[in-house]
Structures are given as C-alpha cells and as structure tokens.
C-alpha cells in the first residue's frame, strides 16, 4: 500500500490451521461482501503448503487486500498468531472470524454499522 492509499476501515482476522477447504469457503463469503472497506489477515497457526497456495491465489485475485500472517506449527498457539495479526492490521476496527465460519454478504457492513468506540461486538 502506498502512503497515499486510504487505510481500510476494518481488518478481518481469520484464524486458520490445516483446513484449506473451509478457508476457501470463507474467502468465497468474503468475496461477496457488500462493502470493500476492509482487509483480510489470515492468522495461520502453522498450516502447510496447501493453505499457503490457497492464500497466495487469493492474494492475486481478491478485490481487497489479503495478507498471510504465518507462524510455525508448535502446538496450539492461535492466540499468539491472532496477536501477530493484530500488530500487522491496518484497519481501525478489528473483526475476528474462525477459518471455518462462512460470513454472509452483510457481515462486514453490519459490523461497521454497529461499531462504537470502547465497545465489543459479539455475534454474527
């Protein structure tokens, strides 16, 4: 992103581990969002080459920025990986999604509509 580019309003952090089939469905749901004012960070807790190739293909074809935040597989460290993604986030608002939860078309737009400073929103 260049310095003149506008930062996305939201960062969607998608946690995943060795489930590229489900992650592909998540990407399909994100491609149908009614807003494009977000980026996607894939918080990958050590998945292998199939997931890496899926993310690389998505980076090339997505209408929004997609980045892969990967760490080596050293047991369940989902929280650590999500924290690394938070540090890499460009958005002002964070939305967390598991890598097997397919978002409906208004998922991001509805989160942004309900966003308020100092609050936490839970749910679909």
N, C-alpha and C positions, 0 to 999 in steps of 0.2 A: 504494500500500500504506500502510495506516495504521500508526502506531507500535505498536499492539497486535497487529498481524498477525505471525504467525510467518514468518521468512525461510525460503525453500526450502533444502533441504539441498544441492541441486546446481543449477548453472547449465549448461545445454546451449547451447553457442555454435555456431550453424550458419552456416558461411561460404557466401555465395552471390554469383553475378554472372550476371545475364541468363539465368536458366534457371527461369522460374516453373513450368513443367510438372513438372520434377523436384522443386522445392521443395514443390509441392503434395503430392507423394507422400511426402516427408519428414514434412510436417505430418500426413498420414494415419497414418504409422507412429508418430509421437509421440502421437497421439490414442489409440492402442491400448496404451499403456504400462501395466504392471501396478502402477506407483506413480505418484503425482501429486506427489511431494516434489521437484519441480524447476520451474525457469522456463526459458524459451527466449529467447535473444537472437539475432536474425538479424543477423549481421555482413555487411552488404551493401556490396560494393565498387563501388557506383555504378550499380546496376540502374535500369531505367526504371519507367514508371508501371504496367506490368502486374504487376511484382513488388510494387510498393508497394500496389496494390489487393489483391493476394492476402494480404499480411501484414496489412493493415487488416481484411479479412474474418476472418482467423484470430484476430486480437486480440479481436474481438467474440464469437467462438464457442468459443474454446478453454477447456478446463477448468483450464488452468494459465496463468500469466502469460506473455505473449508481447510482446516489445519489439523494435522495429526500430532498429538502430544502422546508419545510412546515412552514406556519405561520397561526395562527387562522384567520377565516373569520371575518373581522371587516370593511367591505366595500371594495371598490376597492383600493387595495394597491399593484398593480402589480409592480410598480417601486421599492417599498421598498423590495419586495420579490426578484426581479432581483438583487438588490444591495446586498442582503444577499447571493445570489448565486455567485455573483462576488467575494465576500470575501472568499467563500469556493472553488473557482476554482483553479485547479492545472495546467491548461494549460497556455501557453504563449500567446495564441491568443483566443479571445472570439468571439463566433458566437451566435447570438440571433435568436430564432425561436419561433413563436407563436404555441401553443399547438393544432392548427387545420391546420397547414401548413405541408403537407407531402413532405419531401425532396426527390429529385431524387437521383439516385445512385452515382452521382459525386458531390453532393452538398458540402460535407466537403472537398474533394480533391481539388475542384475548388477554394474554399475559401483559402485553404492553398497555392495553386499555385499563387494566386493573392495577398497574404498578403505582405504588405510592412510596415516597421516601420513608425510610425507617420501618418498613413493613416486610413481612414474609408471606408469600402466597403459596399455598399448597393445593394440589389437586390438578384435574385435567382441564 
